[in-house]
Amino acid sequence: MRTYQNMYDLLQQRARSIRVEQLAIGLGYTGVLLEDGSMGVAFTWIDEKQSCTLMKDPVNYEGKTALPLLEKLFSEDILDRSVAIAAVNALNYPQAASFENDRDSLLDDLGIGGGSKVSMIGYFGPVVKKIEDRSARLNVYDMGKKIGSEEEFFANLEHDTDAVILTSTSVIHGSTERILAHVPWGVPCVLLGPTTPMMPEAFSHLPITILGGTLPQRNQEVLRAIRHGKGTHDIQRASKKVYWNKDSRATARAPEQLNAIPE
């Protein structure tokens, strides 16, 4: 996937020069904490548990540079890619911190109103309610939750949609590019969720116009939530949501805020 190569090219220099302090692979989320306090999270994708050992790699990555974790982007193993995207988000922390806080403007930015047709891959409950409150039409497909039909979803996506909201777990799955290939020209696309790499440059070849991600703020609380098998709600309580809109001129913060890495 071209996106993986873009991420690798953009982050490899930093990955070679900074060490991993902690790697935590939880039931819900994976977290990577770097020695400078930068932290990233990603959904833990486990296809099928066939034994008590999920990470078969014998390497202890803590104390080593982040490059070997970044290289897992190219692994065939989906759990490896979960770890890699968490590492990407940790390595990209300074840039992610430069984007504006999420001001809950997503539906306004997409122009969603009565009669609008929204295609959603990955069920985002709170967003669904807001869309329904606006009397918009919703076409949802979520493989994990067994919601919707893939065939019907893509038929509607190609011919009858005003906006696309895509779960960022698709980046781990490796299906982002395949999915977005079905999107008609000019339809705005959102990549959303704690897994989202806040890297517009990595997605420049795709029709993504909005990124919505998560920036850990209280690292130890986030790590505890990961260890305890908690989900998005608990991760977000110790983090903040960040937002990038291609069409906005006010997404970047002042230069002095770019290195705002938590303790």
N, C-alpha and C positions, 0 to 999 in steps of 0.2 A: 504494500500500500504506500502510495507516494507520501501520504501524510506522515508515516513513520520516518521515512527518510528525511523529510523536512525537519521534523522534531530533532532527529539525531544531529543533523547538520547544524542546527541553531544552538544546540546545547552541549555538544561534545567538548568544547573547550572548557566550559565551566565544570563539566563532569570530571574532566581529567585533573582538576586542581582543587577539588573539595571532597571531603571524606563523609561517609555515611556514619552518623552517630547511632541511629536506631532504625531497624526495619521491623514492622509489626504487621502480620498477616492475620486479620480477624475474620470472623464468619461473615460479617457484612461489608467491612471496608478494610483496605490496606493502607498503611501509612509509612512514609519515609521521612525521617528527620535527619537533616544535615548538620554538620558541625557548627555552622554559623547561625543556627536557629531556624533556617528555612524548612518548612514542612509542606508536604503535599499528600493528598489522599486520593484514592480511587476505589471504585467498587471492586470487591473480591469476587471474581467470576470463577466458579467451580462447576465444570460441566457435569461431572459424576464422580462421587467419592467411592473409589474401589478398594481403598486400604486406609490405614491410619496415617500413612505418609502422603502428603499432598505435594510438598515441594521436594522433589527428588534430588535437586541440586545440592551437593555436599558442601558448597562454599559458604563460609561465614562472611557476609558482606559488610558487617559492622566493623568500622575501623579502616576499611578500604576506600578507594576513590569511588565516586558514583558512576564511573564509566561502565563497569560490568552490568550494573542495573539498567542503565540506559540502553545497553546493547540487547537486552531482553525484548526490546521492541520488535526484533526480527525473529523471535522464537515462535515455533509452531504451537507451543503450549500456552493456553489462554490464561492460566494462572501467572505464568511468567510475564505476560503482557499486562496483567493487572498491576504487578509490581513495577513494571517499567513505566506505566502511566503515572503511578504515584511518585516515582522518581522524577519524571518529567515535570510534574506539578511542583515538586520541591525545588528542582533546579530553576524553574521559571518563576519562582516566588517574587523576586524583585520586580519583574515586569507585571505580574498579576497585581502586585500592590500598587501599581501606577494607575490602574483603571478605577473608574468611579464606583462608589457603592451602588448596589442595586436599589433603585428607588421605586420598584414595583410598577415600572412603566411599560412592561413588555407588551401587553395587549394594545396599549395606546400606540406604541412604536410600530406595531404590526397593523394598525388601523382596523382592529377587530371590533365589529359592531353587529347589530341585528342583521341576520342573513349572511354574515361572513362564513366562509367554509374553511375550517382549520383541520389539517391532517397532523396527527400526533402519533409518534412512534415511541413507546414507553409511556406508561400511564402515570401522569403527574396529577395526583388527586386535587391539591389546592388550585392548580392552574385550570383543571377541568371545570371546577365549580365556578371560577371567575368567567370562563368562556361561556358556560351555560347561563350565568347571570346576565350576560350581554345578549342572550337569545341568538347566539351564533351556532352554526351547525358544526358538529364534531365527528371526525372519522378517526378512530383509535385502533391501533394494533400494538399489542404487547404479548410477545411470544411467551415470556415467563409467567405472566398472569393469565394466559390463555384467553385474552380479550381480542376479538375480531378475527378476521380471515386475511391472511397475507395477500391472497389473490385479489380479493375485493378491495383491500386497502390500496394496493398499487394501482388498480384500475381507477379508483377515485383520485388518487394522488396525481396521476398523469393528466386527468381531464377535468377535474372539478375541485380545485383548491385555491385558496387565497393566501395561505401561509402554512409553513411547515415547522413543527416543533419536534426536535429529534433528541432522544436521550443520548447523553455523552458516553454511556456504556457501549454504544455502537463503536466507539473508537477502540475499546478493548477487543470487542468481538471481531473487528476488522471489516465491518459492513457499512461504515459511513459512506464511503465513495460509491458503493453499489446502490445504496438507498437513494442518495442524492442525484444519481444519474437519471432517476425517474421524474425529477422535479422540472416542471416547465420553466422556460427562460423567464426571468423577472420576478418569480415568486420568492418572497423573503423566507429565509431559513434560519432557524435558531438551534444552536447546540446548547443543551441545558442539563445541569446537574452537578453535584460535587466532583464528579470525575473530569469535568471539562478542562482541558488545557487552555489557559487564557493566552493563546498564541495565534493571533490573527494571521501572522506570516505563514504558519504551518498549514493553514486552510485556504490560502490565497487562490488555489486552483479549484476551489469548490464554491458553490453559491451560498455560502454561509454569511449572513449579514449581522447576526447577533450571537455573542457568546455570554453565557451566564454560568459562573463558577463559584467555587468556595475557597476562601483564604483562611486557613487555621490561624487563630489568634492566641489561644491558650493551649499550647502544645500538649501539656501533660493531661489536660482534660480530654483532648481529642484522642490521645493515645489510650487513656483509660476507657473511653467509649469503644474504641476499636477492640481492646482486649476483652471487653465485656460483651462483645457481639452486638453492640447497639447499631442503630440505623441512622438514616439521614437526619432525623430530628435532633438527635443527641449530638451528632457531629456539628450541625449548624449552630447549636447553642453556644459552642466554644469557638465559633468561627464567624466570619462575615461573608456575605454574598457580594461578589464583584461582577461588573457588567461592562461589556464592550459593544457598542453599536456602530457599525460601519458608517451609517448615515449621520452620526452625531459628531459635532465639532468639540464636544466638551467631555470626552471620556478619559483624558489623562490628567493626572494630578501634578502639583508643583514639583519641580526637580528635587527639592529637599526631602520629599516624601518617598522617593523611589527606593531607598534602602531601609525602609521601615520594617525591619525583621523582628519578630517577637522574641522575648527572652525565653 
